[in-house]
Amino acid sequence: MKILGKPIGQWEEEFPIVRDLIDLKETLWINPKKLPIDEAVAESSVTMEDVLDASARLERFAPYLALAFPETAKTGGIIESPLAEIENMRPYLEGEAGGSIQGRLLLKLDSHLPISGSIKARGGIYEVLHHAEDIALQSGLLKLEDNYAVLMEPRFRELFSQYSIAVGSTGNLGLSIGIMSAKLGFKVTVHMSADARQWKKDLLRSKGVQVVEYADDYSKAVEEGRRQAQGDDHCHFVDDENSKTLFMGYSVAALRLKNQLAEAGIPVDETHPLFVYLPCGVGGGPGGVAFGIKQVFGGAAHCFFAEPTHSPCMILGLSTGYHDQVCVQDFGIDNRTAADGLAVGRASSFVGKVIQPFLSGSYTVTDERLYQYLAALTDQEGIRLEPSALAGMKGPGNVCATEGGKAYQSKEGITSAMAGATHLIWATGGNMVPEAEMSAYYQKGKSLLTK
Ligand SMILES: *Cc1c(COP(=O)(O)O)cnc(C)c1O
């Protein structure tokens, strides 16, 4: 069997990490192509200006969102999630890692973001708003200086109803795009992969969203969505594999995080490194957030992605440098995981190329471990997340208590700064999971914990 003309043995020789991936072994990959921050910023095609532009757009829409989604009224229409200390998880995480974790443990609760209960409420909603703004400005019905609360008026629903939006999704992106598009008045179609949960399809249909189901995986759903949207110039396809707009929507999280950490009195600088652990599917969510964080905190921030052992598409794309030219299935890895939000076999090459000089590394986690974290976090902190959202939890142990993590600290010259570190685990979803489903997740985690 050959991949891009090379036999497997040759891949393993050139890129030793590939053997671990094929064997479904949990592994920590340190990115050898990470650059000093000044060089990374200098060569980046995406910039801080792009982040600020996205932030300003979300500010313009805030008065509208506060009215359209009353749950966002208390934050003035800004869709943001809180930080939580999770020190009660320390004994569990240290026990598992077999060593101490220096520094503070924080959780970023994107699981509790308003409107769609996952990190997709950042990028997905942003892209729909961006598109709506373009149409409204072009129609002459809206001006940049207007108070966007006017978008509540029926003439805008009428305007948007002449346009459609389509997306391919494993579930959560579909929820965000579907709910936001339907609220504005767009016709919206969500193409869903086989691993998408039934309750997500039901919820979308209840909001008037057209849901098309595929027996195949995420890449297929995206491909079909893209194909059906082609040739219809009133249809906007949200391209999760290539969208810079989605990416910028996610990146705004970093500006907000900076304020939250400052308000909490938590320093981030050379002697107080910030480690951020982000569950990764196709890459847009974690990539956008990590990009923003590196722009805002520079060299003091260290971003790691986390992927299921059965879907390590980003490590595969980055470590080989072949990005979307290879997929995990090429290497006999099945892309079957309980972490439905991360069940992606082929990574975004747009994200891979942008994030390569900024990213510290990525690691893999088994499904069993995700369930164990799910139960442990429920028991220790009373916080309930979906399986995908727990992949970040292994990060602090990997950085503090493994050979690879210690070598990374030493390479970065931060070994002696670790006592002042902050570990921020990005919890990417869970709040909308129905009770029965969540309780089944918990039971499964509980049984794996006591084994
Ligand atoms: C989509 C998703 C991710 C990863 O985002 P990508 O943009 O696909 O990399 C992580 N966690 C959850 C819960 C998600 O829904």
Ligand as a Chemical Component Dictionary entry (heavy atoms), coordinates in Angstrom:
data_LIG
# 
_chem_comp.id                   LIG 
_chem_comp.type                 NON-POLYMER 
_chem_comp.pdbx_formal_charge   0 
_chem_comp.three_letter_code    LIG 
# 
loop_
_chem_comp_atom.comp_id 
_chem_comp_atom.atom_id 
_chem_comp_atom.alt_atom_id 
_chem_comp_atom.type_symbol 
_chem_comp_atom.charge 
_chem_comp_atom.model_Cartn_x 
_chem_comp_atom.model_Cartn_y 
_chem_comp_atom.model_Cartn_z 
_chem_comp_atom.pdbx_ordinal 
LIG C1 C1 C 0 -15.841 21.591 16.545 1  
LIG C2 C2 C 0 -15.404 21.255 17.897 2  
LIG C3 C3 C 0 -14.066 21.255 18.246 3  
LIG C4 C4 C 0 -12.933 21.500 17.287 4  
LIG O1 O1 O 0 -13.078 22.549 16.366 5  
LIG P1 P1 P 0 -12.505 22.404 14.877 6  
LIG O2 O2 O 0 -12.707 23.710 14.280 7  
LIG O3 O3 O 0 -13.293 21.327 14.189 8  
LIG O4 O4 O 0 -11.076 21.984 15.022 9  
LIG C5 C5 C 0 -13.754 20.952 19.555 10 
LIG N1 N1 N 0 -14.700 20.636 20.460 11 
LIG C6 C6 C 0 -16.003 20.647 20.156 12 
LIG C7 C7 C 0 -17.000 20.312 21.211 13 
LIG C8 C8 C 0 -16.399 20.951 18.867 14 
LIG O5 O5 O 0 -17.691 20.939 18.563 15 
# 
loop_
_chem_comp_bond.comp_id 
_chem_comp_bond.atom_id_1 
_chem_comp_bond.atom_id_2 
_chem_comp_bond.value_order 
_chem_comp_bond.pdbx_ordinal 
LIG C1 C2 SING 1  
LIG C2 C3 SING 2  
LIG C2 C8 DOUB 3  
LIG C3 C4 SING 4  
LIG C3 C5 DOUB 5  
LIG C4 O1 SING 6  
LIG O1 P1 SING 7  
LIG P1 O2 DOUB 8  
LIG P1 O3 SING 9  
LIG P1 O4 SING 10 
LIG C5 N1 SING 11 
LIG N1 C6 DOUB 12 
LIG C6 C7 SING 13 
LIG C6 C8 SING 14 
LIG C8 O5 SING 15 
# 
